[in-house]
Amino acid sequence: MNVTNQLSLHDAAKSLSSAADDIHAIEVELAHAIEHGDLHANVKRWATEQWEGNQLPGNINRLETFIDPAELAAWQARRLPA
């Protein structure tokens, strides 16, 4: 898999945040979207005993789950009110 043009879930969350935003809360929102099929990602999951930091839904690894920037932009556009 070529991830050079993709964002980790963590980096995607950082790109969506403002200074006052809680990055973990955005990571959770992205993980929910992935789990519900609203956002496509190349997902890597943690085994429970390997967990690092705050957990995300589905034990998604925030550093090794990758999202295409175009997928992220399309997901954001679908979330905006018409």
Secondary structure by P-SEA (a helix, b strand, c coil): ccccccccaaaaaaaaccccccaaaaaaaaaaaaaacccccbbbbbccccccccccccccccccccccaaaaaaaaaaaccc
